[in-house]
Amino acid sequence: MNGLQRTALAIIIIGGIDWGLIGFFRFDLIAAIFGGQAAVVSRVIYGIVGISALYCLTLLFKPSEAFAADPDPTVK
């Protein structure tokens, strides 16, 4: 995984935690921190989470070999 994929995955995890809080406790952490769901900053963050989710879709279609660690050819 490269840095962009790790960043997108971290943002998706944060979004998933926020959705879990909404589902279980009816508490939107992003909205609470940034001034409500209609606030510009909140909407930008929601947009970034959505774009990250779309980008992470590419991880589903990568061959499994791409995730395997490359063994060091000098070690036998």
Secondary structure as GFF3:
##gff-version 3
##sequence-region A 1 76
A	DSSP	alpha_helix	3	25	.	.	.	ID=ss1
A	DSSP	alpha_helix	29	34	.	.	.	ID=ss2
A	DSSP	alpha_helix	40	60	.	.	.	ID=ss3
A	DSSP	three_ten_helix	64	66	.	.	.	ID=ss4
###
